[in-house]
Amino acid sequence: MPNIIKACLLKVIKAISPEPQKPQKHWIKFSVKDDKGKPMSGVSMKVTLPDDSIEEVTSDDKGLISITNIDPGSCKVKLDWKGKIVNNTVFIQ
């Protein structure tokens, strides 16, 4: 088989062969509010991500915290505000 045909066949095979897919990245967003539903700014939270890295984040002036570029799996959330501790696990698919 001539080399030109081999080269064309390789290009066709590459064009129809699926590329290995990377796992899709995800995001999570938290809304931190007081007992009256008012947004709380400046609240710190530690989130252990599925790869065991830890993100330390703080709520903004609207009480929002967001983390992006997360692999699927479970995230452990720990919030400590004036002695009130909240521990929770969030599962991301």
DAUR-V457321 format. One record per residue. N is the residue number from 1. RES is the residue in one small letter. SS is DSSP state (~ for helix, > for strand, _ for the rest). NEAR is the number of other C-alpha atoms within 10 Angstrom. Layout:
BEGIN
N/RES/SS/NEAR ; N/RES/SS/NEAR
END
This chain:
BEGIN
1/m/_/5 ; 2/p/_/6 ; 3/n/~/8 ; 4/i/~/9 ; 5/i/~/10 ; 6/k/~/11 ; 7/a/~/11 ; 8/c/~/11 ; 9/l/~/12 ; 10/l/~/11 ; 11/k/~/12 ; 12/v/~/11 ; 13/i/~/11 ; 14/k/~/11 ; 15/a/~/10 ; 16/i/~/8 ; 17/s/_/9 ; 18/p/_/8 ; 19/e/_/8 ; 20/p/_/6 ; 21/q/_/6 ; 22/k/_/6 ; 23/p/_/9 ; 24/q/_/10 ; 25/k/_/12 ; 26/h/>/14 ; 27/w/>/12 ; 28/i/>/13 ; 29/k/>/10 ; 30/f/>/12 ; 31/s/>/14 ; 32/v/_/21 ; 33/k/>/16 ; 34/d/_/9 ; 35/d/_/6 ; 36/k/_/6 ; 37/g/_/8 ; 38/k/_/11 ; 39/p/>/16 ; 40/m/_/16 ; 41/s/_/17 ; 42/g/_/16 ; 43/v/_/19 ; 44/s/>/17 ; 45/m/>/20 ; 46/k/>/17 ; 47/v/>/22 ; 48/t/>/17 ; 49/l/_/20 ; 50/p/_/16 ; 51/d/_/12 ; 52/d/_/11 ; 53/s/_/10 ; 54/i/>/14 ; 55/e/>/13 ; 56/e/>/12 ; 57/v/>/17 ; 58/t/>/18 ; 59/s/_/20 ; 60/d/_/17 ; 61/d/_/12 ; 62/k/_/14 ; 63/g/_/18 ; 64/l/>/19 ; 65/i/>/20 ; 66/s/>/13 ; 67/i/>/15 ; 68/t/>/10 ; 69/n/>/10 ; 70/i/>/18 ; 71/d/_/17 ; 72/p/_/17 ; 73/g/>/13 ; 74/s/>/17 ; 75/c/>/23 ; 76/k/>/16 ; 77/v/>/17 ; 78/k/>/17 ; 79/l/>/19 ; 80/d/>/13 ; 81/w/>/12 ; 82/k/_/7 ; 83/g/_/7 ; 84/k/>/7 ; 85/i/>/9 ; 86/v/>/11 ; 87/n/>/12 ; 88/n/>/10 ; 89/t/>/12 ; 90/v/>/13 ; 91/f/>/10 ; 92/i/>/16 ; 93/q/_/10
END
